[in-house]
Amino acid sequence: MKVLIATSKPFAVAAVEGIREILASAGHEIALLEKYEGQAALVEAARDADAMIVRSDLVTSEVIAAAPRLKIVVRAGAGYDNIDLAAASARGVVVMNTPGQNANAVAELAVAMMIFMARNQFTPSTGSELSGKTLGIQAFGNVGRLVGAKAAALGMKVKAVDPFLSDADIIRGGAEPVATVEQLYASCDYVSIHVPATPQTVGSIGYELISSMPKGALLLNNARKEVIYEKGLEKALEERPDLKYAADVAPDSIASLKEKFGLRVFSTPKKMGAQSAEANVNAGLAAARQICSFFSDGDTHFQVNR
């Protein structure tokens, strides 16, 4: 089978070498498309591919329609909203992600950003400590649990809410379960968001939730920018000069927010949660192994579309 590795933001060299070795040892042919510009290049490269490994690359209906042999797409990472699941399902193409492979990298960045904001972005002024504060985690999956563990090690009290987990599951993960998202925001000095962008979550975090947070609170978004209702965020920051917002996914209005609120708002220049050498390699190798298992055994364990 021909496997296309399509990454406008390339894997590390070590990851590419490892992916090649895994796929070649299973008898698969490898095609590499890196640092390409524009969807046309991806559409053309996909025409004779049986499988694809991508990162944040847009696997649109056009890409899928142009690839009649395509059977599987693996997103090397957790989020998969860059892939048109409906188009893939209609064509019978299996879509997978690689959950957990970059979780530690994202979790470490979340903790680093909390410290950075608590210390006023490292400007020469009096900041605060994380120890003794309460952290709320919205969605207690692979990343959320790791954020909680690291925060607890720093002396924070950890609470979590997740509609897909029981209270017992959350307790086993090291956090105190909270019944509702509203209760989480109202009771936590820090809230770290780890929900995917779905029809249910897009725009769901706005003025009401943010303005209900305790005095001096920080909202941290290392998930997807779309889950924040930006007008509501701006209104809350205007009315509450004690609140802060930090994100690894810059809001569309980031320039305006920074101009208005200064050090109370921060975003990374480009999403970098998974940008560690270790996560880069882990996700790439996992994607290659999943493709091999799919073709050899029909394994669809990490399928995200049906």
N, C-alpha and C positions, 0 to 999 in steps of 0.2 A: 504494500500500500504506500501511496505517496503522502507524506506528512508535511504540510506547509507550516513553518514557524514564521508567523507574521507579526513583527513587533516594530512599530514606529519608534517606540522607546525600547531599545534593544536590551536583551538579557545580558548579564555579565558574561565575559568570555568563558569562564569556568562553567557557567550554567549551559551555554550552547554546546560546549564540548561534552558535558554529561548527558544532555538530551540526545545528541548525535549517537553517543555510545549506546545508550539504552535502546533507541529506535533501530539502529543498525544491527545490534545483536539479535533483534527480533525479526530481522529481514526486511525492514521498512526502508523506503527511499526518503531522503530528506531534501526539502527545498527551503531556502532561507531568504526571507524578505525583511530587511532591516532599514530603519531610518527613511522609510518611503514618505512621499508627500502626496496627499490626495487619495480619495477612495478609488480612483481609476486603477492605480497600481495594485491595490489589494484585490479588486475585482478580477483583473487580468491574471494575477498569480493564483487565484483560487480556482480557475477554470478546470484544472486537471487534478485537483487535490482530493484525496479520500478522507483526509483528516486535517484539522488545523489546531495549532496552539497559538493563542493570542494573549496579550496583556490587557491594556485599556483600549485596544483597537476596536473600531466599530464594525461589527459583523452584522450588516444591514440585510434587509430583504433582497437588495440588489446583489450583494455578495453571494448570498445563498442561492439565488436564482441562477447565477452565473456558474455555479459549481455542481453539475449534475451528478458527479461521483461522490460528493461530500456525504459522509456518514456520521461524523462526530466533530464537534468543536469543544476544545477544553480551554477555559479561561484560567490562566495561571494566576490565581488569586481568589479571593472570596466573593467579591461583588461581580455580578454578571449582567448589570443593566445596560452594558454596551453591546449586548447581543440581542437580536430580535428573536425572542423565544417563540412568538406566534408563527413567524415565517419558518423557523427551524422545525417546529412541530408539524406544520402543514406539509413539509417536505420529508418528514420522518428522520430528521437529523437530530441526533442526541447531543445535548449540551450539558457539559459538566463544569464544575468549578473545582478548586483545590482547597477546601476549607482547612483552616488551621495552619497552613504552611507559612503564612506571613504574620500570624497572629502576634507573636512575641515582638516583632518589629513595630507593629502598630501600637501595641500596649506600651512599649518603652517610650515611644514618641508622645503618647497621651500623658504619661507621668511627667516627662520632660516639659511639656507645654504647661502643665499645671504649676510646676515649680517656676517656670519662666514668667508666667502671669502673676503668680503670688509675689514674686520679687520685682514687679513692675518692669518687666522686660529688661531686667538687669541694668536699669538706670540707677544713678546714685541717689536712692531714696529709701525710706523705710518700707519694707514689704512685710509679708507675713509667712508663717510656716504652715505646712500641710498637717503636721502632727496635731492630733486633737480635733481636726475638722471632720466633717461627714461628707463622704463621697456617695453620690447616687449613680447607679449604672443603668441606663435604659437599653435593655437587651443584653442578656447574660450568656452570650455564646462563647466561642473560643477566645475572642479578643476581650470581651467584657470580664470573663473570669480571670484572665491574666492581669488586666488593669486592676481589678479588685485585690488580687494577691499582692501585687507590688505596692498598692496604696496601703494595704493593711500593714505591710512590712515597714512603712514609713510612719505608722502610728495613726492612720486614719480609720474611722469607723466606716464600714461599707454596707450600703443598702442596694437592693436591685429589684427591678421589675421586669418580667418577661412573660407575655401571655402564653408562650409555648412551654413554659416550665412550671412544675409544681413548686410549692413552698419548700418541700423536702429537697428538691433538686437544687434550689438556690442556696439553701442552708449547707448542703454538701459542698457547694462551690465556694463557701466561705463568706457569704453575705447574708444580711438580714432581709427577708422578703418583705416587699411593700405591696399593698393590694392594688393601688392604682398609680398611673403616671402622675396624676395631679398630686397625690400624697408624696411621691418621690421628689418632685420639684419643690414643693413647699417645705420640705424637711431637710434639704441637703445644701451644704455650702458650695459644693461642686457637683455638677451633673455632667457625666460623660456619655455621649450619644453613640450607639453602635447599631442602630436599626438600618435595614436596607431601604432603598427607595422603592416603594410599592404604591399602588393606588390608595392604600389605607394610610401610608405614612407621609406621602408628599404634602408639604405645607402644613403638617400636623403640629409643628412646634412653633408657636407664635406668642403673641402678646400675653395672653392669659397665663400660660405656663411660665414664661420667662419672668414676668412681673411678680409672680407669686413666690419667687425664690427669696431666701433670707438675705439680710443686709450683707453686702460685700461678696455676694456669690459670683461664681464663674460658671458659664455654660461652655462646654467644650464639645466640638463636633469633629470627630474623626471618621464620620460615616459618609454621608452624601449631602451636598449643599441643598438639594431639592427638598429635604425634610424640614428645612427651616422656612417659615413664612417671613420673608425679609422685612416687609413693612411692619409686621408685628414686633420683630426684633428691634428695629430702629425706634419704634415708639416706646418700647420698654427701656431701652438705653437712654432715651431722652428724658423720660420721667424718673428714672432711677439712676442718678449719677454714681451710685455705689456698685452697679452691676458691670460685669466684664464678659466679653465673648471672644473665644479663640477657636480657630478652625484649621484643619488640614485640607479643607475644601473651601476655597475663597468664595464668599457670596458674590453674586453679580454686582452688588452695590459696595464692594469692599473699599473702593477709593473714597466714596462719599462717607462711609462709616468711619474710616480712619481719619478723615479730615474733621469730622464732627466730634469724634470721641477720643482721638489720640491713643494713648497707651492702654486705654480700656478695651481696645479691639486689636486683634492680631490674626493674621493668616499666613501660612507658609506660601512662598511664591508659586509653588506647584505641588500637587498632592504627593507627599513623600512618606506616608505611613509605612509602606512596604519597601521603601528604598534603603534596604540594608543588603550587604553582600550575601549574608546568610539566607535572608528571605528570598532574594532573587534566585539563588540556586535551588533552595528547597521547593519553591513553587514550580519552577521549570522542570525539575526532575520528577516531581509528582505528576505533572501533566503528561510527561512522556510515558511514565509507568501506567497511568490510567488508559492511555491510548493502546498500549500493548495489551493490557488485560481485556480491553473491550474487543479487540480483534481476535485475540486468542481464545477467550473464555466467554465473551458476551457480557462481561461485567459492566453493569450500569449503576453501581452503588452511589456514585456522586452525581447522578443525573438531576438536573434542576428543571427540566421541562418534560411534559408528558404528551 
